[in-house]
Amino acid sequence: MSDPAALPDDLDLRDDDRALRAAIEAWRTPVTASAGFDARVMAAVRAAPAPGRSVWHRFAEPRTTRWSPLVRGLAAAAGVALVFLAGRASAPGRSGTLEPRSAVTAPIRFVHVAPGATAVSLVGDFNEWNSAATPLVRRGDGVWITTVPLTPGVHEYAFVVDGRDWRPDPTATPAPGDDFDRPNSQLIVGTT
């Protein structure tokens, strides 16, 4: 919490206690996936190629292939070059490049306590930092909440209160560095 001397004299701390209890209750509410989530995931799994037999089996089983060792070597070198170039293209700090992301998403609940706010929105790398893309819904006592499906990886985000006040999530890890002198929060979803 910030310096108590900087708090307004008319601030009733009991409002913060109620808001904190409401936020805790919101976090305890189970997250449910959207209708058909399991079916979409299973359909994606079934659509993926079966493990074992692919183009690469020709390299693993040289007795059954018609490719010469020279062709196999050139193909392997091209594959290594592609992996190297893809790694460089998705390195942190490079703008204008696409980073590969998994198609599987996880519902993540975001909660922000802002008792005096009239509107709160979520901005982050997952919605192009668009303050109109992900508004939060007010639940009692100044608690704002939303659930967003996120892909595995590291995400940066912040809350925008009343369209102008940019706030990091006080319950999350601060993101390294400040973007445009605005602090952000960091969230790691799944394994990276």
N, C-alpha and C positions, 0 to 999 in steps of 0.2 A: 504494500500500500504506500502511497505517497506520504510526504511529510505532513503530520497532523496539523501543524501550524498553518499549512497552506489551504486547509479545508475551510469552506464557508462556515460562518457562525451558525447559520440556520439549518445546517445539515443534521438530519436525525439519523444516527447510526443504526437505529432499530430497522429502518428501511433496508439498509445493507444486509442486516442479518436475515430478514425475510427473503430478500433477493438471493442471498447465498443459499438458503435452504431450498428455495424454488429451483435454483440451478442444480443443486445436488439431486433433487428429485427428477429433474429433466434428464440428468446423466444416468439415473437408475432405470429409466424407462427403456425397455428392450428395443433394439433397432430391428425393424423387420424389412426384409427385402421386398421390392416391388413384385406385384403379381407376375408370375411367369419367369422370375429371375433364374430359378433352378433349371427350368426347361431351356432357357436361352444359353446358359452355361453348358449344359449337357449337349445341346445341339452344336455348339462350337467345338466341344471335345470330340464329338462324333465326326465332325467335318474335317478335323485335323488328320493329316496322313498317318497311317498306321506306322508304329515304330518298326525298324528293322529293314524293310525293303524300300529303298529310295534310289535316287541317282547315285548316292554315295556307296551303295553296295558294290558297285563296279570297282571301286578302289579297294574295298576290303576283300574281295574275292577275285584275285587276278586270274585264276584258272578259267573262270567263266566269261571273262571280258575279251573283247576284240580290240580294245584300245592298247596302243603301244605304250611302253614305259615313258617315252618322250611326251606323249599326249597327256598321260596321267600326271607327270611332273609339271607340265605347263598349267594344267587345270588346278593342281594343288597350289602352285605359285600365285595364280590369279585369285584363288580363294583367300589365301593369306593376305594378298594386297587389298582385297575388298574388306576384309575384317579390319585391317589397319586403317584404311581410309574411313570406314564407318565409325570407328572409335574416335578418330580425329574430328569428324564432322559433328559428333554428339558430345564433344568435350564441353565442360561447363565454361560459361563466359562467351561462347560463340553465338552471335545473334544470327537470325535468319536460317538456322538449321533445324531440322526436325530430329527429335530424339525418339528412338523406338520405345514404345510403351506397350504393355500387355493389354489385351482386349478385356481381360477380366477385371472388374471393378469391385470395390468394397464400399458399402455405405458408411460414411463417416459423419458423426453428429458434431456440429459446431454450436457452442453455447456462449453467449456474451451477456454480461450483466451491465445494463445501462438504464437505471431507473428513470432518469429524466428524458430519455430519448424519444423522439417521435418516429424515427426510422433507423434501422440498422441493416447494413448489407455486408456481404462477404466478398472480398476480392482476393484473387490469387492467380498463380500461374495456370491453374486449371480452368479459369474463365476469362483469360486474357486481361485480368485486372479491371474488369468492367463492373462498376459499382451498381449498374442496373440489372446485371445478370442473375444475381443470387441474393434476393432480399431475405432477411430473417423474419420469423413470425413471432410476435410478442406473446409470451405466456405470462401469467400473473407476476406481479411484484417486480417488473422491470427486467425480466429474463427474456432474452431473445434467442431463438433456436432455429436451426435448419439442418437437414441431412443432405449430403452431397456424395454421389458415387465417384470415388477416386481410383485411379489406376495405381498399381504398386510403384513406389519410388519416393523421392524426396520432393515435397511440395512446399512452396512459400505462400503465405497468405496474411491478411490483416482484416480488421473490421473497419467499416466506414460508418460513423454515427452522424445522423442528420445531414448526410450528403457532403460533409466537409471535414469532419474530425477523424483522421486516420489513426487507428489504434491497433497495436499488436495484441495478440492473445496473452493475457497475463498468466495463463495456466500452461503455456507451451514454451518450447525452447526458442530462444531468439534466433533469427536467421543470421548467418554471418554477413556482416556489412549492412549498411542502410542503402536502400534504393531511393535516390533523389532526396536524401536526408529524411526519409520516413522509415521507421523501424518496422520490420516484418517478423512474423513467427514462422517456424519451420515444423513440418510434420512428416514423419516417415511412415509410409503405408506399406505393409508387407515387407518383403525382403528386397534389397536393392542390389 
